[in-house]
Amino acid sequence: MAQALARLLQEIFDRLIRPFLDWLENILSMIPGYIGLLLIKGYLDIKGYLEGIAGLIRGPQRGMAPPATGNPSTTAPTTPTAPGDGGGNGDGKPPRQTPPIIPPAPGQNPGTELPTAGDPGTSLPGQPRQPITPKPTTPSDPGKIPAPGRIDPDTGLPVIPQQPRPSTTPQPGTGSTPSASNGGGQAPKPKKQPPAPTKPPPKPGTGGGPGRWEWTNESGGANVKQNRPFQEAVTGVDGAWSYVVNGVKFDGFEIIKGLVKALVDAKYGSSGYGALLKPDGTLVDVYSPSTPPFIKGIYDSLISEVQRQVAAVNALPNPQEFPIYWVANSPATAAALKAVIEQVPEAAGRITVITADVWNALKGIG
């Protein structure tokens, strides 16, 4: 019965208590500062106490007897027993002898948590405790992070390594703050990668226009999988390139039929552009409290783009030679863009909104 109870308690300790202690140790190791060190020290004391109890339970289960304190080569004296029980009372039977108790050899692990004579710094019950000689310690380097499991010689507590905090100072020559990829802290969320280009890059230079081709590799917005292919279909070049005029980016530049020197922007509209219009086709009141903030954001972004592109072309010596075309993917997108451009007086006659089929007809495609 006792052995069955011991096995049950050992099973409970191995399957429930020990995994819980391991989990608790991981949680406590995450607590920074001196409080975390105190909690870990208390946890280690409790864990050692519980494991000691588990060792005592395992000893009787395996038939281990506690170590004796005398000479291991001697045996216990015989003890006479009650008459009639084979105790040498004249019935002819030899007296019974108590079996000797043999302690484990020095350094031998008997499979229990009990101390043995071979363990340094421990003593058997009834024997004087062996003196402990302190190990020499060397001063730690203040600039070196201590290894996990190191014990502070001053406090006796385990040292928890502190991870260096990432710097916010831009790295020289990069203009970017450190991240996980360049030695800093947590890496930022990766941006959506545009699809592979379907058109070749443009020829370097001006292309006969007022600006220059530059590799800008813009993300293409939230709908990059639709925006980038549509842009490449309109401009005929790799969407990672932009045509820059006076510091302002256009999606492309093209001389149509040798006559029209067009600055072009491809506009792939989704439900966001459509939300700019009321059911009757007029522009919504973007400054109304009932208008969702994302609609106002789309409106403000388009207004800013109109103003920047018109200002860049008007700064040219001959702005009338370079019309701006916004090419929309659908009539609904084109209607929304026209309603926005009408809110900028200086854009009148400078930006023309057309659909993709009209643009292809101008270029003689299709």
Disulfide bonds with the S-S distance in Angstrom:
none
